[in-house]
Amino acid sequence: MEFNNNFEVYASDEHTAFYCLSPYVMEQFLEMKRIYGKFGVAITGNVISIALNSKFSLFEMPSLKGQVDNMSVNNSKRELQNVLSFAQKIEDSINGRKCRK
């Protein structure tokens, strides 16, 4: 299984881990890995935390003059929306809501 070859899962409650890792959630994690590379996820109670490196400086001041042209609030907003979209899809799936495509 592709998911098992790409992820290690640690859980204090196997039943909850099985419940949270639906096929849809596993697909989202595989897609996140394809886009962002390594990342971590922790689910504790009703809180899910995702740590990743988008390789995108959202609001950092450029260190070189040539980087100024690459700064854009719209680009930062778009990247944040992409990450939040993954989080929303995962949350919806875990909570039994219809998954948004």
C-alpha positions as CSV (number, residue, x, y, z in Angstrom):
1,M,0.0,0.0,0.0
2,E,1.4,3.4,-1.1
3,F,0.4,5.1,2.2
4,N,2.2,2.5,4.4
5,N,5.3,2.9,2.2
6,N,5.4,6.7,2.7
7,F,4.2,7.2,6.3
8,E,4.8,6.1,9.8
9,V,1.8,6.3,12.1
10,Y,2.0,6.4,15.9
11,A,-1.1,6.3,18.0
12,S,-2.0,5.8,21.6
13,D,-5.5,4.7,20.5
14,E,-5.5,2.4,17.5
15,H,-9.3,2.7,17.0
16,T,-9.1,6.5,16.8
17,A,-6.2,6.3,14.4
18,F,-8.1,3.9,12.1
19,Y,-11.1,6.2,12.3
20,C,-9.1,9.3,11.3
21,L,-7.1,7.7,8.5
22,S,-9.9,7.1,6.1
23,P,-8.9,6.4,2.5
24,Y,-9.8,10.0,1.6
25,V,-7.5,11.4,4.3
26,M,-4.7,9.1,3.2
27,E,-5.1,10.4,-0.3
28,Q,-4.9,14.0,1.0
29,F,-1.7,13.1,2.9
30,L,-0.1,11.5,-0.1
31,E,-1.0,14.6,-2.2
32,M,0.5,16.9,0.5
33,K,3.7,14.7,0.5
34,R,3.9,15.1,-3.3
35,I,3.6,18.9,-3.1
36,Y,5.5,19.7,0.1
37,G,7.8,16.7,0.8
38,K,8.1,15.8,4.4
39,F,5.6,17.0,7.0
40,G,4.1,16.0,10.3
41,V,0.6,15.6,11.6
42,A,-0.6,15.3,15.2
43,I,-4.2,14.7,16.2
44,T,-5.0,15.2,19.9
45,G,-8.6,15.3,21.0
46,N,-10.4,17.6,18.6
47,V,-7.2,19.4,17.4
48,I,-5.2,18.5,14.3
49,S,-1.8,20.2,13.8
50,I,0.1,20.0,10.5
51,A,3.7,21.1,10.3
52,L,5.2,21.5,6.8
53,N,7.6,23.6,4.9
54,S,5.9,25.1,1.9
55,K,9.2,26.5,0.7
56,F,7.3,29.8,0.3
57,S,8.2,32.9,2.3
58,L,4.7,34.1,3.0
59,F,5.4,37.5,4.6
60,E,9.2,37.6,4.9
61,M,11.0,40.7,3.7
62,P,13.3,39.8,0.7
63,S,17.0,39.7,1.5
64,L,18.0,40.6,-2.1
65,K,16.9,43.4,-4.3
66,G,15.9,41.1,-7.1
67,Q,13.5,39.2,-4.8
68,V,11.2,42.3,-4.4
69,D,9.5,41.6,-7.7
70,N,8.6,38.1,-6.5
71,M,6.8,39.5,-3.4
72,S,3.1,39.5,-3.7
73,V,0.3,39.5,-1.1
74,N,-1.8,37.6,-3.7
75,N,0.9,34.8,-3.9
76,S,1.1,34.6,-0.1
77,K,-2.7,34.5,0.1
78,R,-2.9,31.8,-2.6
79,E,-0.3,29.6,-0.8
80,L,-2.1,30.0,2.5
81,Q,-5.4,29.0,0.8
82,N,-3.8,25.9,-0.6
83,V,-2.6,24.7,2.8
84,L,-5.9,25.6,4.5
85,S,-7.8,23.7,1.8
86,F,-5.9,20.5,2.7
87,A,-6.6,21.1,6.3
88,Q,-10.3,21.7,5.7
89,K,-10.7,18.5,3.5
90,I,-9.0,16.4,6.2
91,E,-11.2,18.0,9.0
92,D,-14.4,17.5,6.9
93,S,-13.5,13.8,6.3
94,I,-12.7,13.1,9.9
95,N,-15.9,14.8,11.1
96,G,-18.0,12.9,8.6
97,R,-18.9,15.9,6.5
98,K,-19.1,15.6,2.7
99,C,-15.6,16.0,1.3
100,R,-15.0,19.1,-0.9
101,K,-13.1,18.4,-4.1
